[in-house]
Amino acid sequence: MNRLLSVVIPVFNEAATIRQVIRTVADQSLVGEIIIVDDASTDETQKHLTSLTTLSVPLKTFRHTINQGKGAALRTGITAATFPYVIIQDADLEYDPREYPTILQPLLENRADVVYGSRFLGGSAHRVLYFWHRVGNGLLTLLSNMCTNLNLTDMETGFKAFRRETIQKIKIQENRFGFEPEITAKLARHSARFYEVGISYSGRTYQEGKKVGWKDGFRALWCIFRYSWIA
């Protein structure tokens, strides 16, 4: 199978999982390059990154000297992508790299410009965690759909894939988790073809390193309305 995929991994203090994530991603047959953006980690993440050798695909690493947030890391990583398709991979294995063929299928068949991996669609396994997070995700997705006229089930998913030319023409402004509603609104305004596929999900608790919080939810709400009408 041809290597067609740039995998962008934003990283902040993921020393416990980063080596496993990179090796798992590198083992996937569609992957052509891995792009790591370390957003000023203060743990041993950087040490693990520099010790990785003998990968089957090129590893590009970038490091921010000041912590800026997930959106800023993705802005850096997406700009550096060179393969026809780009996928976002979290550094904690909440999302399974073995599902890349499922995510990419609508892109490879030229039916989509962007594919969202939905945690709430289909029968794949997912870890049972926070009730109010699920309510919040549902509310944000509903409001986003109302503004974009899409019918997504999981706007806030961290598992998104794009045609490289589609995502690289979007100016990403949000530095933190506002990236999700921002990119959804802007792609909708550019008339991108959206698809969703069901995925598995192994969520983390806050004790295990989950970073998104209630303040990010309010920011996402603001981003939904702002970017639905403002470039």
N, C-alpha and C positions, 0 to 999 in steps of 0.2 A: 504494500500500500504506500502511495506517495506521502511524503511528509509535507503537510500543507498548513500547519498550525503554529502560530506564535502564542505561547502561554504566558500571560502576565500575572505575576504573583506579588501583590503588595504585602510587605512584611513589617511588623513592629513587635518586637519581643516575643518571637516564636521559636526560641532555642529548643524547646521540647519536641517540636514536630518538623522543623524546617528540612532536616536531612531526609526524613522519610517522605515528605511531600515531594521534594525535588526528584528523588530516585523513582518514586511511583509515577510522576509525570513523565520523566525521561523514558520510562519503559513503554509508553503508549505509542503505537505505530504511526499515528497521524502527526505527532509532535515534531516540528522542525527546529524550534529554538525555545528556550526558557528564559524569560526576562524577569529578574528579581529586582525589586526596588525596596531597599531597606530604609524605612522612614525614621532614621535616627534611633535605632534600637539601643537600649541600655543594658541588655543582658548579653549572653554569649552567642546571639544570632550571627553576628559578623564572623566570629571565630569558626562557627560551623560552615558558613558559606565559603570561607577561604580554604577550608580543609577538604572540600569536595573535589574529587578527581575521577577520572575514567568514566565520565558520563557518555552516553551514546549520542547525545545531541549538544550543540553549543549552549553554554550558559553565559548570559549577559547579566552583569550585576551593576546596579547603581545604588548610591547611598546619599540620602539627604542628611545634611549636617544638623538640621533643626527639624523636629517632628512637626509635620504639616497636616497629616491625615490621609485616609484611604484615597480620597479623590485626587489629592496631589500626587500620591504614588502612582495611581493609575494614569494620570496625565503624562508622567514621565515615561512609564512603561509602554503605553499605547503608541506614543510618538516613536519609540525605538523599534516597533514591530516591523518585520519585513516579509512575512509569509502571507499568503492570500487571506487567511482567516485568523481572527484574534479571539481568544477566550480568556476570561478572568477566572483565576483559581485562587481561592483563599489558602492561606498558609497553614491551616489547622486541620485539613482533611474533613471539614464538615461536608464538603462536596467531593464526590468520588471521581478521580480522573479516568477511571475505567469506563465512565459513561460519556466520554468525549464523542464516540461515534454516534450516539443517540442525539446529542446536542447538535452535532454538525450536519446530520442527515438533511434537514430542510435547506441548509446552505449549499451543500454539495449537489443537491438536486435542482438548484436555482429556483427554489420556491420562496426563499426568504432572504432578507438582508440582515436580520437580527433574530436570534433565538434565545428565549428565556427558559431556563430550567426551573420548572415550577415545583415547589415543595408540596403543593396542595392539589396536584393534578395526577390522576392515575393511581396505581396500586403499589408503588415502590415503598420499601421500608423507610420509616423515619422515626427518629428518637422523639419520645414524648417529653416535652419540657414545659414552657411557661404559657399559661392560658392567656395572660394579658398581652404578651408579645403577639400571639396569634390574632387577638382582637385588634391590636394596633396595626399589624400588617394588613389585615382585611380592610380596615378603615382607610388606610393610606392608599391601598390599591383601588378601592372604590372611588375615592376622591380623584386620584390620578386618572382613572378611566373616564370619569365625568368630564374632566378637562381635556382629555386627548381623544375621546370617542373610541378608545380601544376597549377590548373586553378581556384584559389580562386577569389571571387568577393570583399572580405573585409578582407584583412590580418590584418589591424589595429584595428579590432573590439576588444572591451574590454570584450565581452561576449564569453568566451571560456570554454569548458568542456573537461575533459580528464579521461581516466582510470588512477587510482591512480598509478599503477605500471609503466605506460607509462611516466607520467610527473615526477615522483620522480626519475627516472633514468637519467633525463636530468640535467646537471650542468648549473644552471642559473648564468650568469656572469654580465649581464647588471643591473645597479642599477635604471635606470629611465625608460623612455618609450621605450627604445631600446629593452625591453623585448619582444615586439610583433614580430618584424622581427627575433630576435634571436631564440625564441622558435619555430617559423615556420620553419626556416632553419634547426634547429637541429632535429626536429621531422621528417622532410622530409628526412634527411640523415639517420635516423633510420628506414625508410620505414614504418612509422606509416600510418594507414588508416585514411584519412581525409574525413569529410563530412561537408557540410554547410547547414544551415536551415535559412529561412527568419525570421526576428524578427522585433518587433516594436522598435522605438528609440525616446526618449524624451531628446534631447541634451540640454546642458546648454550654455549660453553665458558666456563671460569672466566676466561680471558683476555679474553673478550668481555663479561664482566660478570655471569655466573651467580653467585647469592648463596647458594643453599641448600647446606648442608654436612652432614657426618656427625653433628654435634651435633644438628642439626634432625631427623635420622633417629631418634636416641634419644628426643628429645622427642615425636616422632610416635608412637613405640611406647608411651610412657607415656600419651599422650592417648587412644590406642585403648582401653586398658583402663579409664582413669578415666571417660571420658565415655560409655562403653557402659552404665554402671550408675549414674553420678552425674550429676545435672542440671547 
